Amino acid sequence: MPLRSAALQATVAGLALLSAHGPALAQPKEKFTLALNWFAVGDHAAYWVALDKGYYAQRGLDVSIEASKGSGDAIAKVDTGRADAGLADAVPIISAVSRGARVKIVGIVFDKTPMTFFSRSDAPLVKPADLEGKTVGAPAGDSQRLAFPAFARLNRIDPQKVTWVNIEPTAKVASIAEKRMDGVADYTTGQPFYDKAMGEGKVVRMAWADHGFDLYAMSLMASDKTIADRPQQLRAFLEASYQGWRDVMSNPEEALAIYKKRVPEIDVNVIRANMLLGFDLMRTRNFADNGLGAIDDKKMCASVDIVNTYMGLPRKVDCQAVYTKGLLAKVALPLAAK
C-alpha cells in the first residue's frame, strides 16, 4: 500500500474513533450540591481540594458547595432535595429521622466527637453542673444545641436551668470574648478562633467526650431518594471527597493554598490550626483498618441507643434506619492511627 494511502486510512480511522467517543466525552456533568454544616472552617478544606483537583469532575460530577447555619439547616436541605449530600452531626441526624426526615449517614468524617463548650478563664465552665444558671449561645440548628437534652440527662443536670440564646454561627467567638454569653457550643477544632480573639490561655474547653458523650459526630449524609435514585453519583461523590481528605492530610500546606484560592476570606493561620486539630479526630484504628469514613456498626448503634434513651424523641429510632455502609470506596488513612 502506498505510504500516502496508508496515512490517509490511518487519519480516517482516527477521526472515526474520535467521532465514536466524542459524544461520551462531551456528556454534560451531573449537578451535585454539597451542603456544609457551617461557614468556612478547616473541616471543609477537603471538599475544596477535591473540587480544585478535579476529583469530582473526573467522576462526571459538577459539584457546588454551600454553607449552612448548623447541622439542622444542612439536614433540612438534604431532606427537602435542596442539596444532594450534606455535613451534619450524627445526633441531630438520628433525631431528625425520629421526626420523619428521610436521610441517612453514608460516611463518617470525625470518628471521635469534637463537641465541646467554650468559656472564659475568668468564668470557666469546667463540668456539666457549671452550666446550670448560665447562658449558652448557638444557632437554632446547631448540632450540640439539638443534642444537649441527651448530654444533660446523661450528666444529671436540669436542661431547663440552662438558657440557650440564638446567635449566628459567626458570632460564637465574639459572644464569649465580649462577655455576652457565659459559654458557647462549638467543636474542639474551633480552639484557634477563640485563641486568636481572646489570647492563648484565656479560653476554657469542656469536651463532651470527657463526660460520657463520645458518640459519632460529623458525618456525610444523603437523602433516601438520592441513595435510591443516584447511587452511582453518590458513590463517586464520596470517593472523591475522601480522596480530598487524604490529600489534605498528606499535604496540609498545599491544601491551605487551594482553600485560600477558592475561599479568599479565610485566615490561613487560624484555618491551619483548626484543620490540624481535625486530623486528631480521624486518626483512629477504625479508619486505619477500614479506610476513611468507615462506619463502625457497634459505635453507630451505641450512638443511636444513647439518643433514644436520653433525648426524648417522639419515637425510638432503629439503628439500621440511620445509616448505610454500601456506598464507600476504601480510601486509605495517610497518617498513623493514634
Number of C-alpha atoms within 10 A of each C-alpha: 6 7 8 9 10 11 12 12 12 12 12 12 12 12 13 12 11 12 11 11 11 12 10 9 9 8 9 11 14 13 12 18 21 24 27 27 28 21 14 18 21 23 23 21 26 26 26 25 26 26 23 17 15 15 20 24 18 13 17 18 22 17 20 14 16 16 17 21 20 25 31 24 24 29 34 20 21 27 26 14 15 14 23 25 31 30 30 29 32 29 25 22 30 27 25 22 21 19 14 11 19 20 27 28 27 26 24 25 26 25 27 19 22 24 25 21 25 28 27 21 14 9 13 19 21 16 15 19 14 13 22 16 14 14 16 25 27 25 25 20 21 27 27 27 23 21 20 17 19 21 23 20 15 17 15 11 17 15 17 11 12 18 16 20 15 14 16 15 19 14 15 23 24 16 20 22 21 12 12 13 21 23 28 27 24 24 23 21 23 23 20 21 20 23 16 12 15 18 12 12 10 15 21 21 23 19 23 21 14 10 13 11 17 18 25 24 25 27 24 24 30 27 24 16 16 19 22 10 11 12 14 13 21 22 18 20 29 21 23 27 24 26 23 26 30 21 20 25 20 14 11 18 13 13 25 24 14 21 25 16 13 15 13 11 10 16 13 18 13 18 24 19 16 21 26 16 20 22 19 17 19 23 20 20 14 17 26 19 13 16 19 30 29 21 24 15 14 10 14 18 18 15 20 25 16 16 24 21 13 16 21 13 16 11 12 18 19 14 17 12 15 24 21 17 15 11 18 21 19 16 22 17 26 17 16 10 14 10
